[in-house]
Amino acid sequence: MEDSPAPGGPDVAASQTATLADAGTHHGNRLRSYRWDDPAASAAAARELDGITFLREILAGRIPPPPIAVTLGFGLVSVEPGRAVFDITPAGYHYNPIGSVHGGVHATLCDSACGCAVHSMLPAGAYYTSLDLATRFVRPITSDSGRLLCEGTVAHMGSRTALAEARLTGADGKLYAHATSSCLIFRPGG
């Protein structure tokens, strides 16, 4: 991935650049490009493997990460039953219009950590979907915040629903965001 100044870019970015240039404004345009794998391969593996094995295969690089992780630049760093940890290093491409990391990035990390913590406890053939996500933004995140970790843990695992929570923290232990999520579980034959 790169985040560097570049003129032009994809057609959409080029048309936006042209519009800005026509207005006589220069905004220091940047271009970021990246590649991702077709998610069909990981989706097929998710249906065949139990949750912890599936996530460990992603961690080991034998199954590609989901496109959202590549798009936002975050990754799974550890997983065990009932617990999943992701990391991210905030950058300019995560920013909102007011100069800090967009809250959707916080929420996506928390949702991923909660969901994968739940997924880590599911048998082969079972899957989940998020029912809700309540995220609390504790302090702003900028590119100066450094590497952040988002740890998701399962608070309750039932037969049809699960409750998980996530904590997004800095290297110094400061809390940046906290979230809770309810997940609906679909089990084989259920």
C-alpha positions as CSV (number, residue, x, y, z in Angstrom):
1,M,0.0,0.0,0.0
2,E,1.1,3.5,-0.5
3,D,-0.2,6.9,0.5
4,S,1.8,9.4,-1.6
5,P,1.2,12.6,-3.5
6,A,0.3,11.9,-7.1
7,P,-1.4,13.8,-9.8
8,G,-4.5,12.2,-11.4
9,G,-5.4,8.7,-10.3
10,P,-8.3,6.5,-11.2
11,D,-11.0,8.0,-13.4
12,V,-13.1,9.1,-10.5
13,A,-10.2,10.7,-8.7
14,A,-9.0,12.3,-12.0
15,S,-12.5,13.9,-12.5
16,Q,-12.5,15.1,-9.0
17,T,-9.0,16.5,-9.5
18,A,-10.1,18.2,-12.7
19,T,-13.0,19.8,-10.9
20,L,-10.8,21.1,-8.2
21,A,-8.3,22.4,-10.7
22,D,-11.0,24.1,-12.6
23,A,-12.0,25.9,-9.4
24,G,-8.4,27.2,-9.1
25,T,-7.8,25.2,-5.9
26,H,-4.9,22.9,-5.0
27,H,-5.4,20.4,-2.2
28,G,-2.3,18.3,-2.3
29,N,-4.0,15.3,-3.9
30,R,-2.7,11.9,-2.9
31,L,-3.1,8.5,-4.5
32,R,-3.4,5.2,-2.6
33,S,-3.5,1.9,-4.3
34,Y,-3.7,-1.7,-3.1
35,R,-4.6,-5.2,-4.1
36,W,-7.0,-7.7,-2.5
37,D,-7.9,-11.3,-3.1
38,D,-11.3,-12.5,-4.3
39,P,-13.3,-13.1,-1.1
40,A,-14.9,-16.2,-2.6
41,A,-12.0,-18.4,-1.5
42,S,-12.1,-17.3,2.1
43,A,-15.9,-17.5,2.2
44,A,-15.7,-21.1,1.0
45,A,-13.1,-21.9,3.7
46,A,-15.3,-20.2,6.4
47,R,-18.1,-22.7,5.6
48,E,-15.8,-25.7,5.8
49,L,-13.6,-25.0,8.9
50,D,-14.4,-24.4,12.5
51,G,-14.0,-20.7,13.5
52,I,-10.7,-20.9,15.3
53,T,-9.0,-22.9,12.6
54,F,-10.3,-20.5,9.9
55,L,-9.0,-17.4,11.7
56,R,-5.6,-19.1,12.4
57,E,-5.4,-19.9,8.7
58,I,-5.9,-16.2,7.9
59,L,-3.3,-15.2,10.6
60,A,-0.8,-17.7,9.0
61,G,-1.5,-16.2,5.5
62,R,-2.9,-19.5,4.1
63,I,-6.3,-17.8,3.6
64,P,-6.4,-14.2,2.4
65,P,-7.6,-11.5,4.7
66,P,-11.0,-10.0,4.0
67,P,-11.0,-7.1,1.5
68,I,-12.2,-4.6,4.2
69,A,-9.0,-5.3,6.2
70,V,-6.8,-4.6,3.2
71,T,-8.9,-1.5,2.2
72,L,-8.5,0.0,5.7
73,G,-5.0,-1.3,6.4
74,F,-5.7,-3.3,9.5
75,G,-4.9,-6.9,10.3
76,L,-5.5,-9.8,12.6
77,V,-2.5,-10.2,15.0
78,S,-3.7,-12.9,17.4
79,V,-6.6,-15.2,18.0
80,E,-7.6,-17.7,20.6
81,P,-11.1,-19.1,21.5
82,G,-13.2,-16.2,22.5
83,R,-10.6,-13.5,21.7
84,A,-9.4,-11.8,18.6
85,V,-6.9,-8.9,18.3
86,F,-6.4,-6.6,15.3
87,D,-3.9,-3.8,14.8
88,I,-3.9,-0.6,12.7
89,T,-1.6,2.3,12.3
90,P,-3.7,5.4,11.5
91,A,-2.8,7.3,8.4
92,G,-4.1,10.3,6.4
93,Y,-6.4,8.1,4.2
94,H,-8.4,7.3,7.4
95,Y,-9.2,10.9,8.0
96,N,-12.6,12.6,8.1
97,P,-13.1,16.2,6.9
98,I,-12.2,17.7,10.3
99,G,-8.7,16.3,10.6
100,S,-9.0,13.1,12.7
101,V,-9.6,9.4,11.9
102,H,-13.2,8.8,10.8
103,G,-15.4,7.1,13.4
104,G,-16.3,4.5,10.8
105,V,-12.7,3.2,11.1
106,H,-13.1,2.8,14.9
107,A,-16.4,1.1,14.4
108,T,-15.1,-1.3,11.7
109,L,-12.2,-2.4,13.9
110,C,-14.5,-2.9,16.9
111,D,-17.0,-4.8,14.7
112,S,-14.3,-7.0,13.3
113,A,-12.8,-7.8,16.7
114,C,-16.2,-8.6,18.2
115,G,-17.3,-10.7,15.3
116,C,-14.1,-12.7,15.0
117,A,-14.0,-13.3,18.8
118,V,-17.5,-14.9,18.4
119,H,-16.4,-16.7,15.1
120,S,-13.5,-18.2,17.0
121,M,-15.9,-20.2,19.1
122,L,-18.1,-21.6,16.3
123,P,-18.0,-25.2,15.0
124,A,-17.5,-25.9,11.3
125,G,-20.6,-25.0,9.3
126,A,-21.8,-22.4,11.8
127,Y,-21.7,-18.7,11.0
128,Y,-22.8,-15.4,12.6
129,T,-24.0,-11.9,11.7
130,S,-23.9,-8.8,13.7
131,L,-27.3,-7.8,15.1
132,D,-26.0,-4.5,16.5
133,L,-22.9,-2.5,17.4
134,A,-22.8,0.2,20.0
135,T,-19.5,2.1,19.8
136,R,-18.3,4.8,22.2
137,F,-15.6,7.1,20.9
138,V,-13.4,8.0,23.9
139,R,-10.7,10.2,22.4
140,P,-9.7,11.3,18.9
141,I,-7.3,9.3,16.8
142,T,-4.8,10.9,14.4
143,S,-1.8,9.7,12.4
144,D,0.2,10.7,15.5
145,S,-1.6,8.2,17.7
146,G,0.7,5.4,16.5
147,R,-0.1,1.7,16.3
148,L,-3.4,0.8,17.9
149,L,-4.7,-2.6,19.0
150,C,-8.4,-3.6,19.1
151,E,-9.2,-6.6,21.3
152,G,-12.5,-8.4,21.0
153,T,-13.7,-10.8,23.7
154,V,-16.8,-12.9,24.1
155,A,-18.8,-12.0,27.1
156,H,-21.6,-14.5,26.5
157,M,-22.0,-17.3,24.0
158,G,-25.5,-18.8,23.7
159,S,-26.9,-21.2,21.2
160,R,-28.6,-18.5,19.1
161,T,-26.9,-15.2,20.2
162,A,-23.6,-14.1,21.5
163,L,-22.5,-10.9,23.2
164,A,-18.9,-9.5,22.6
165,E,-17.1,-6.4,23.5
166,A,-14.1,-4.6,22.0
167,R,-11.5,-2.2,23.3
168,L,-9.4,0.0,20.9
169,T,-6.2,1.0,22.8
170,G,-2.9,2.7,22.2
171,A,0.6,1.4,23.0
172,D,0.4,3.3,26.3
173,G,-2.9,1.5,27.2
174,K,-5.1,4.6,26.6
175,L,-8.6,3.7,25.5
176,Y,-9.7,5.3,22.2
177,A,-13.0,3.4,21.7
178,H,-15.1,0.8,23.3
179,A,-17.9,-1.2,21.7
180,T,-20.4,-4.0,22.4
181,S,-22.0,-6.2,19.8
182,S,-24.8,-8.8,19.7
183,C,-24.4,-11.5,17.1
184,L,-27.0,-13.9,15.7
185,I,-25.6,-17.4,15.4
186,F,-26.7,-19.8,12.6
187,R,-25.8,-23.4,13.4
188,P,-25.8,-26.4,11.0
189,G,-29.2,-28.1,11.0
190,G,-30.7,-25.2,13.0
